[in-house]
Amino acid sequence: MGRKKTIVGKAWCVGGKCRQDKRTVDLETGIQVSSEGVDFEEGEPPPFGEPRDYYSEEEEPQALPEEVHDDPLFPDEIDSAIHNYEKNPSPENLGDLDTAIEQWESDTRSALEADNEPSPAAQTPTDVLDEESPPPPADLSEGVTPQASSTPATPNALDDKYTRPSDPDKPNDKHKLYPWTGKISKHWLAGLSNTIMKESVPKYNDAPCERVEKGQNNTFIILGRDRPMGFASGYGGRGHTQAGAIDIVVGLQGWGPQHKMLVEKNFGSMGNDKPGDAARIYISQKADIDQYFDICEGSIGNSEKLSAIGIKADSVRIMARRGIKIVTGQSPQQRTSKDGKIEGQFGIDLIAGNRDNVPAIPGKGNIRMIGGFKVSTDQPYLQPIPKGINLRDCLLATMDIVLKINTMMTDFLARQMIINSTIAKAPIMGAGGSGPVTSFSTSQPAVAGLNLKLFSNTWEGLLKQQKTITFMKANYLSPIGAVYINSRYNRTN
């Protein structure tokens, strides 16, 4: 039984020829079921009268596009792909199933958009045709076709059909889901083009002090007091004042929400495989924020009994059209929101993997004497960030020292080759039975070979090193170098 809305558009004229259009929309499906346009001469009364909307209360069988009657839930291609995958769970069959799903989604969107397009005659410039737009599509969740009338509406009954098979390469991976897992709306067009769709949404167990703003698709804004779990948790559970909190969360129960199940908020953990709710922004006037999200201490330690903001999701992006600053308070001028002193200057920890206690080199606690100083052989897992300009100056100074040593070695080698040649050519003076004896050394060929080796190996190596160091200084340590080691955009103290 369909209730329809007929929209009579404003007549428009071009060159003495006029036209008026009207169309009828099924309010239960949001689909345009008819469109009609009539041409008439300028000066004649509009054939459909004044622009207006009116409703039809006639009880008629629900009319849906022909392709919907053919397959109310799944096209044959998807059913066939599911059957093939169940018989042979290979990566190839899984890829065929994904392709069939993508094609199905594309085809259904195209069909819905085509049904909602106005007639070609109505597509005129907006300054000529001033016609009201059709209303947004209504809730399709109760639009049941005759073929789909026997399909149960409970989420558990739909799970067998809607739950995606696991990846054959990861047999224990239960997180691979169909795009329609948990869908309760029985019409397979429900949800397309952002029409209303019912899906599995748990029931949030709100505390007496909380005000909850709830959306239709597992979205919540919770205004209350600090608590990461049940009523007794957090500083709200302990009865503290000045512990107000705002919890913005989407996706209670994460990837497997159970419809209407009474659940608490779940912050999950950054240290294990319990992700918790899908995404959240948590703002609290008093919280142990690191403990709530299971974050390691790092070098700055954990925040306790202080105001905090926690942001958690699969991916987080922070964007600015000009610049972004990450700033910590200045000590001792700054004070906390509890009017407490800030003891010392706090910095910024960038921690990948939520790990802060993995030694880079074994041997914790070993102390050695190096150059007369006690030096720990441990290297902490979290280490300071070098300052780029200081590092550049240090490397430049080191390279200058290496170049000086290179120059000294090159000069020494040149002088040594001259000395070797001079000695090899000089006469050898001695004394014999009849008086002084002069002879020439037979080592001249060997010395010449030695000098050739010194020149080809050592001399050329030293010259090559000089060129390499000059190249590195120009490319890595110069701001105009192609691979300058410092960022041209980011700074730190």
C-alpha positions in Angstrom: 0.0 0.0 0.0 1.8 3.1 -1.2 1.2 6.7 -0.3 2.3 9.0 -3.1 3.2 12.7 -3.5 2.6 14.5 -6.8 4.7 17.6 -7.5 3.3 20.0 -10.0 6.0 22.3 -11.4 6.0 25.9 -12.5 5.3 26.4 -16.2 8.1 27.9 -18.2 8.2 29.5 -21.6 10.9 29.9 -24.3 10.1 31.7 -27.6 6.3 31.5 -27.2 6.4 27.7 -26.5 5.6 26.7 -22.9 5.8 23.5 -20.9 4.7 22.2 -17.5 5.8 19.1 -15.8 4.6 17.0 -12.9 6.0 13.9 -11.3 4.8 11.4 -8.7 7.1 10.0 -5.9 6.4 6.9 -3.8 6.9 8.1 -0.2 7.8 4.7 1.2 10.6 4.0 -1.3 11.6 7.5 -2.3 11.4 6.3 -6.0 9.9 8.4 -8.7 7.1 6.3 -10.2 5.9 8.6 -13.0 6.7 11.8 -14.8 4.6 13.7 -17.3 5.2 16.9 -19.3 2.7 18.8 -21.5 3.6 21.5 -24.1 1.2 24.5 -24.7 1.2 27.9 -26.3 2.1 31.0 -24.3 -1.0 32.8 -23.0 -2.9 29.5 -22.5 -3.6 28.3 -18.9 -1.2 25.8 -17.5 -2.5 22.2 -18.1 -1.8 21.1 -14.6 -2.9 24.3 -12.8 -0.8 26.3 -10.3 2.4 24.8 -8.9 1.6 22.7 -5.9 2.1 19.4 -4.1 -0.7 17.0 -3.3 -0.9 13.5 -1.8 -2.7 10.4 -2.9 -4.2 8.3 -0.2 -5.1 5.5 -2.6 -4.2 2.0 -1.4 -2.2 0.4 -4.1 0.3 -2.5 -4.2 3.8 -1.1 -3.6 5.5 -0.5 -6.9 9.2 -1.1 -7.2 11.5 -1.2 -10.2 11.3 -4.3 -12.3 14.9 -5.3 -11.3 14.0 -5.3 -7.7 11.3 -8.0 -8.2 13.8 -10.2 -10.0 16.1 -10.3 -6.9 15.0 -8.7 -3.7 18.2 -9.5 -1.7 21.1 -10.6 -3.9 21.9 -10.8 -7.6 22.7 -14.2 -9.1 26.3 -13.2 -9.5 26.8 -12.7 -5.8 25.0 -15.9 -4.8 27.1 -17.8 -7.4 30.3 -16.2 -6.0 29.4 -17.1 -2.5 28.7 -20.7 -3.5 32.0 -21.0 -5.4 33.9 -19.6 -2.4 32.2 -22.0 0.0 33.2 -25.0 -2.2 36.7 -23.8 -2.7 37.9 -21.0 -0.3 40.8 -19.9 -2.5 42.1 -16.3 -2.9 40.9 -16.3 -6.5 37.3 -17.1 -5.5 37.5 -14.5 -2.7 38.6 -11.9 -5.3 35.7 -12.9 -7.6 33.3 -12.4 -4.6 34.7 -8.9 -3.9 34.4 -8.0 -7.6 30.8 -9.2 -7.7 30.0 -7.1 -4.6 31.6 -4.0 -6.0 29.7 -4.4 -9.3 26.4 -5.0 -7.4 26.9 -1.8 -5.4 27.7 0.2 -8.5 24.7 -1.1 -10.5 22.2 -0.5 -7.7 23.4 3.1 -7.2 23.2 3.8 -10.9 19.7 2.3 -11.0 18.5 4.4 -8.1 20.0 7.6 -9.5 18.4 6.9 -12.9 15.0 6.4 -11.3 15.2 9.7 -9.5 16.3 11.8 -12.5 13.7 14.2 -13.9 12.6 13.9 -17.5 14.9 15.5 -20.1 12.4 18.3 -20.8 12.6 19.3 -17.2 16.4 19.7 -17.2 16.4 23.4 -18.0 18.4 26.3 -16.5 17.4 27.1 -12.9 16.5 30.7 -13.9 13.9 29.4 -16.3 12.5 26.3 -14.4 11.8 27.0 -10.7 10.5 23.6 -9.7 10.5 22.2 -6.2 12.8 19.3 -5.5 11.3 15.9 -4.5 11.4 15.0 -0.8 14.3 12.9 0.5 13.8 9.2 0.2 11.7 7.7 3.0 12.8 4.8 5.3 13.1 1.7 3.2 13.5 -0.6 6.2 9.8 -1.8 6.0 9.6 -2.0 2.2 9.3 -5.7 1.8 8.8 -7.2 -1.6 6.7 -10.4 -2.0 9.8 -12.5 -2.7 11.5 -11.2 0.5 8.5 -11.4 2.8 9.7 -14.7 4.3 13.1 -13.3 5.2 13.4 -12.9 9.0 14.1 -9.4 10.3 16.3 -10.3 13.3 20.0 -9.7 13.0 20.8 -13.3 14.1 18.8 -14.7 11.2 20.5 -12.4 8.7 24.0 -13.2 10.0 24.2 -16.5 8.1 23.5 -14.7 4.8 25.4 -11.5 5.5 28.5 -12.6 7.4 31.5 -12.7 5.1 33.7 -15.8 5.0 37.1 -15.6 6.5 40.2 -15.1 4.4 41.7 -18.5 3.6 45.1 -17.2 4.3 43.9 -16.2 7.8 41.5 -18.9 9.0 41.1 -17.3 12.4 40.4 -13.8 11.1 36.8 -13.1 11.9 37.0 -9.4 11.2 36.4 -9.7 7.4 32.9 -8.5 6.9 30.5 -7.9 4.2 29.4 -4.2 3.6 26.0 -5.2 4.8 26.9 -7.2 7.9 24.4 -6.5 10.7 21.9 -4.9 8.3 18.3 -5.3 9.7 16.4 -3.4 7.0 14.8 -6.1 4.8 14.9 -4.1 1.6 18.2 -4.4 -0.2 18.0 -0.8 -1.5 17.8 0.5 2.1 20.9 2.6 2.8 21.9 3.4 -0.7 22.3 7.1 -1.5 22.1 7.6 2.3 18.5 6.6 2.7 17.4 5.4 6.1 18.7 1.9 7.0 18.3 0.0 10.2 21.3 -2.0 11.4 22.6 -3.7 14.6 23.0 -1.0 17.3 23.6 -2.0 20.9 21.8 -0.2 23.7 24.2 2.1 25.7 23.9 1.7 29.4 23.7 5.3 30.4 24.4 6.4 34.0 21.8 8.5 35.9 23.9 11.6 35.5 24.4 11.3 31.8 22.6 12.9 28.9 22.9 10.9 25.7 22.4 12.2 22.2 22.0 9.1 19.9 22.0 8.8 16.1 20.4 6.1 14.1 23.6 4.2 13.1 25.5 3.6 16.3 26.6 7.1 17.0 26.6 8.7 20.4 27.4 12.0 22.2 27.5 11.3 26.0 27.5 14.2 28.4 28.2 13.2 32.0 31.1 12.6 34.4 34.4 10.8 34.0 34.1 7.0 33.5 35.9 4.7 31.1 33.8 1.6 31.8 31.0 0.9 34.2 29.2 3.2 36.7 31.8 2.7 39.4 34.8 3.5 37.2 36.7 6.7 36.8 36.4 9.8 38.9 32.7 10.1 38.3 32.3 6.6 39.8 34.3 7.8 42.9 31.9 10.7 43.4 34.5 13.4 42.6 33.4 16.9 41.6 35.1 18.7 38.7 35.0 15.5 36.7 32.7 16.4 33.9 33.2 14.5 30.6 32.1 14.5 27.0 32.4 11.2 25.2 31.9 11.3 21.4 31.9 7.7 20.1 30.9 5.9 16.9 30.7 2.1 16.7 29.9 0.8 20.1 31.2 -2.8 20.3 33.5 -2.2 17.3 33.2 -4.6 14.5 30.6 -6.9 16.1 27.7 -4.9 17.5 24.9 -6.9 19.0 21.5 -5.3 18.4 19.8 -3.9 21.5 22.4 -5.6 23.8 23.0 -3.5 26.9 26.6 -2.5 26.8 29.1 -0.1 28.5 31.6 2.1 26.8 34.8 0.3 25.9 38.0 2.3 25.5 39.9 -0.9 24.4 43.7 -1.1 24.8 46.7 0.1 22.9 48.7 -2.8 24.3 46.8 -5.9 23.2 44.3 -7.1 20.6 41.2 -5.6 22.2 40.4 -2.6 20.1 37.2 -1.6 21.9 34.7 0.8 20.3 35.4 1.8 16.8 36.4 5.5 17.2 36.1 8.1 20.0 37.0 11.5 21.2 37.0 11.6 25.0 37.2 14.9 26.9 37.4 14.8 30.6 37.9 17.4 33.4 39.6 14.8 35.6 40.9 11.5 34.2 43.8 9.0 34.2 43.9 9.2 30.4 46.9 6.9 29.9 45.5 4.2 32.0 42.1 4.4 30.3 43.6 3.8 26.8 46.5 1.5 28.1 49.3 3.9 26.9 52.9 3.3 28.0 54.5 5.9 30.3 57.2 7.1 27.8 59.6 9.7 29.1 57.0 12.1 30.3 55.1 9.6 32.5 51.3 9.1 32.8 48.7 11.8 33.4 46.7 11.2 36.6 43.8 13.2 38.0 44.2 15.9 35.4 42.1 17.2 32.5 42.7 15.3 29.3 41.6 14.6 25.8 42.0 11.2 24.2 41.4 10.6 20.4 41.4 7.0 19.2 40.5 5.4 15.9 41.9 3.2 13.2 43.4 6.3 11.6 43.7 9.8 12.9 44.5 12.8 10.7 45.0 16.4 11.9 45.0 19.0 9.2 45.6 22.8 9.0 45.6 25.2 6.1 48.5 27.1 7.6 50.4 25.5 10.4 50.2 23.1 13.3 51.9 23.5 16.7 52.3 20.9 19.4 53.1 22.9 22.5 53.8 22.0 26.1 53.4 24.4 29.0 56.3 26.5 30.1 57.6 25.7 33.6 57.3 27.2 36.2 55.0 29.9 34.8 52.2 27.4 33.8 49.8 25.7 36.2 47.5 22.8 35.8 43.7 23.0 35.6 43.7 21.9 39.3 45.9 24.9 40.1 48.9 22.7 40.6 52.5 23.5 39.9 54.2 21.9 36.9 57.4 20.4 38.2 59.9 20.7 35.4 59.6 21.1 31.7 57.6 18.4 29.9 58.4 17.4 26.4 56.7 15.5 23.5 56.9 11.8 23.1 56.4 10.3 19.7 55.9 6.5 20.3 55.3 4.0 17.6 54.0 0.6 18.8 53.1 1.8 22.3 56.5 0.5 23.6 58.9 2.4 25.7 61.0 -0.3 27.5 62.7 -2.3 24.7 66.5 -1.9 25.0 68.2 -1.3 21.7 71.5 -2.9 22.9 71.6 -5.7 25.6 73.6 -5.1 28.7 71.3 -3.1 31.0 73.2 -1.7 33.9 76.7 -2.0 32.5 79.0 0.9 33.1 82.4 1.3 31.4 85.3 3.7 31.7 85.7 5.5 28.4 88.3 8.3 28.2 88.3 8.6 31.9 84.5 9.0 32.1 81.8 6.5 33.3 79.6 5.8 30.3 76.5 3.6 30.3 76.5 1.0 27.5 72.7 1.0 27.5 70.7 2.8 24.8 67.1 3.5 25.9 64.4 2.6 23.4 63.0 6.2 23.5 65.7 8.6 22.6 66.0 12.3 22.1 65.4 13.9 18.7 68.6 15.5 17.3 68.5 19.2 16.6 69.0 19.5 12.8 71.3 22.6 12.7 73.4 21.4 15.6 73.7 18.0 13.9 74.6 19.6 10.6 77.3 21.7 12.3 78.7 18.7 14.0 78.9 16.7 10.7 80.5 19.7 8.9 83.2 20.0 11.6 83.8 16.2 11.5 84.1 16.3 7.7 86.5 19.3 7.9 88.7 17.3 10.2 88.6 14.3 7.9 89.5 16.6 4.9 92.5 18.0 6.9 93.8 14.5 7.7 93.3 13.6 4.0 95.3 16.6 2.9 98.1 15.8 5.3 98.2 12.2 4.1 98.2 13.3 0.4 101.1 15.7 1.1 103.0 13.1 3.0 102.5 10.5 0.2 103.7 13.0 -2.4 106.9 13.7 -0.4 107.5 10.1 0.3 107.4 9.2 -3.4 109.9 11.9 -4.1 112.2 10.6 -1.3 111.8 7.0 -2.6 112.8 8.0 -6.1 115.8 10.2 -5.0 117.2 7.4 -2.8 116.8 4.8 -5.5 118.8 7.0 -8.0 121.6 8.2 -5.7 125.0 6.5 -6.0 126.2 4.3 -3.1 129.7 5.2 -1.7 131.9 2.6 -0.1 135.5 1.6 0.4 137.4 -1.2 -1.3 140.9 -2.7 -1.2 142.2 -0.2 -3.6 140.3 2.8 -2.2 136.8 4.4 -2.4 134.2 2.6 -4.5 131.1 4.0 -6.1 128.2 1.9 -7.3 124.5 2.4 -8.2 121.6 0.7 -6.5 119.7 -2.1 -8.4 116.5 -1.3 -6.5 115.5 1.5 -8.8 112.9 -0.7 -10.8 111.4 -1.9 -7.5 111.1 1.6 -6.1 109.5 2.8 -9.3 106.9 0.0 -9.0 106.3 0.9 -5.4 105.7 4.5 -6.3 103.3 3.5 -9.0 101.3 1.4 -6.6 101.3 4.3 -4.0 100.0 6.6 -6.7 97.3 4.3 -8.2 96.0 3.0 -4.9 96.6 5.4 -2.0 97.0 8.7 -3.9 93.9 8.2 -6.1 91.9 6.9 -3.1 92.7 10.1 -1.1 91.7 12.3 -4.0 88.5 10.4 -4.5 87.7 10.7 -0.8 88.1 14.5 -1.0 85.6 14.7 -3.9 83.2 12.4 -2.0 83.3 14.6 1.2 82.8 17.8 -0.9 79.8 16.2 -2.6 78.3 15.0 0.7 78.7 18.5 2.2 77.0 20.1 -0.8 74.1 17.6 -1.0 73.4 16.6 2.6 74.5 19.5 4.7 73.6 22.5 2.6 70.1 24.0 2.7 70.1 24.1 -1.1 71.3 20.5 -1.4 69.1 17.9 -3.1 69.0 15.6 -0.1 69.5 18.1 2.8 69.2 16.2 6.0 67.1 18.8 7.8 63.4 19.4 7.1 62.6 22.6 5.4 59.2 22.8 7.1 59.3 21.2 10.6 61.1 22.4 13.7 61.6 21.3 17.3 63.3 22.5 20.4 
